[in-house]
Amino acid sequence: MKSSFLALLAIAAAAVGGYAWGQQYPLLDMVAGRVVQKYEQATCQQLWVQKSQPKTPREQEIMQMLRNDPAMRTEFINRVAAPIANKMFECGMIP
């Protein structure tokens, strides 16, 4: 699940080269939707296991991309924060 999200995000970022993120975000819609779906469908046990695993080089690259593009990061977080936070709360991952 985790690697498929990252692959989608990397493909989306490569395809648009940063340009479309400043437009209407159609690819970001798709990626954010899949991330939300992943969290909604994952069990708490699956999320705990994923949290304990080290980030892959691809994940680190994507995180760096989000750090380097504040607009993309803001839009991504705005779309996924509530569903992820709710699931993490249900699983006891945040107080």
Secondary structure, 3 states (H helix, E strand, C coil): CHHHHHHHHHHHHHHHCCCHHHCCCHHHHHHHHHHHHHHHHCCHHHHHHHHHCCCCHHHHHHHHHHHHCHHHHHHHHHHHHHHHHHHHHHCCCCC
